[in-house]
């Protein structure tokens, strides 16, 4: 070890992790994925009770499991409105589409 390495202070873990995510190109994807834990507050309790966000695809499609065919029909007609709510926070990349699947 040289003298400069010995004098350098340890980096914060959060700084190291942020740097690794940035280099891997994952920072924006993680920001976009915040819609999953925020789902209930973004879509409302009635919709949250019958749905569950399952995954976020690379192309910005959010896969959402829905309890019944009736709700799938209703939500497909509300897709524009739901996307508007999900994308209200413009600091993250937008969700471009919802893919509704029947919950198993």
BELVEN-V810477 format. One line per field, one symbol per residue. phi: phi as a letter, one per 40 degrees, with the letter a starting at -180 (. if undefined). burial: + if it has 24 or more other ideal C-beta (glycine too) atoms within 12 Angstrom, else -. A space follows every 50 residues. Layout:
BEGIN
phi->???
burial->???
END
This chain:
BEGIN
phi->.cccccccccccdccccdccccccgbdcccccccccccddccbgcccccb bacbabcdcgcccbcbcbcdcccdccccddccccccbccccbccccabbc bccb
burial->-------------------------------+++++--+--++---++-+ +++--+---+++++++----++--+--++--++-+++-----+++--+++ ----
END
